[in-house]
């Protein structure tokens, strides 16, 4: 058992002995690629989404120097075709690039890796003759043993993220291993890379074009292995007596076709173990970078971040992103990076992004208050003032601010649309995350409340029930809230409740289109 060659199954054994959620179906997908032309797989996921767990699982399954039946026989993969054919049948080359960067330090990481792998290979197979060319040594080893390698690279993009000055050399190393189909076919039966970023682009093309890529934008068949599925989270909540609706509010929000909702696995397990719901994202290094990304001076980025925090979906063009942390052409590249980092959830059909859940909204709200932008600071002051005016019943001030935001943020073509007013309300109150949780179309009483802001525990603020009207009256909006008994259904959320009716008169002549507001305290 080695460090880089055949690392054994000890890492996965520790995982299985913990609160393990069975993700061994991933092995079945890799098994289907073995020995085929499309046998190079690259999966990118945010931090704390189980990438290293998956890499250690694959090592334990394929490593021929150990017997892992006791770890897998009771898991999903044991029931799949090919289970016995591939379990513990291969020499595995395992590279944890984060660890290698730490160990290599000032040493050239390519020389470090090739030397370590060669040393372990020759120790395991003394009769193999080393060659000055690393790939030639691997070819000789594969021919000597009679079977090819499975290569697993964890955090493949760490050199590009953490030491960009050595990125080009590192990419050349990967090209050497995987670019030549004839050489690759003689060495590897399959390769699996996992990291945060998709494969670095060289110009407009991937630098390692033969890899099949599965990302947070297009996970395809690997969607259910990006995190925890809703069924898995429900089972965990039943098993550990945790509130599922709270779990969904805090950690859901990523949605993939043919998979459905996907949850942040690290945060779910933290909530299970700690018995409370909070933002565990702050424990990741990615959280420290958020302010840097949303502070970039690109046209429209400040307004876009405000919309996202307010709960408004935003269109994005993900094409052309260079797949690194330094090359940005505009706000679309920043938004695309935030998708890969897990800060934004992407809707493939609509080509839009949104903040996925309460955990990430807290991080956005915290970061945006530290951004030193005049426009951002103005928006924050106005939003805080809007909350103050709402709480204190200043109806004219509330109506004036809603009217101001409506004019600033809505294109003339879409101004007279009811859905535009809903987006305006969410944007106007976009610092609500400091004290509230926002709901839209919340079932209450005998209908659905348009927008509800429920106070967080111990905030001391009243609940807000906002009803929107178009070409009617703000007074009628308050009447609807009362007639449909929304307040009765929301009892228990604070000592007070404010009913807020907002109407926009779209039929008034030009220059007289006014927003009106009525506020009733219960």
Buried (B, 14 or more C-beta within 10 A) or exposed (E): EBBBBBBBBEBBBEBBEEEBBEBBBBBBBBBBBBEEEEBBBBBBBBBBBBBBBBBBBBBBBBBBBBEBEEBBEEBBBBEBEEBEEBBBBBBBBBBBBBEBBEEBEEEEBBEBBBBBBBBBBBEBBEEBEBEEEBBBBBBBBBEEBEBBBBBBBBBBBBBBBBEBEBBBEBBEBBBBBBBBEEBBEBBBBBBBBBBBBBBBBBEEEBBBEBBBBBBBBBBBBBBBBBBBBBEBBBBBBEEEEBEBEBBBBBBBBBBBEEBBBBBBBBBBBBBBEEEEBBBBBEEBEBBEBBBEBBBEEBEEBBBBBBBBBBBBBBEBEBEEBBBBBEBBEBBBBBBBBBBBBBBBBBBEEEEBBBBBBBBBBBBBBBBBEEBEBEEBEEBBEBBEBBBEBBBEBBBEBBBBBBBBBBEEBBEEEEBBEEEBBBBBBBBBBBBBBBBBBBBBEBEBBEBBBBBBBBBBEEEEBBBBBBBBBBEBBBBBBBBBBBEBEBBEBBEEBBEBBBBBBBBBBEEEEEEEBEBBBBBBEB
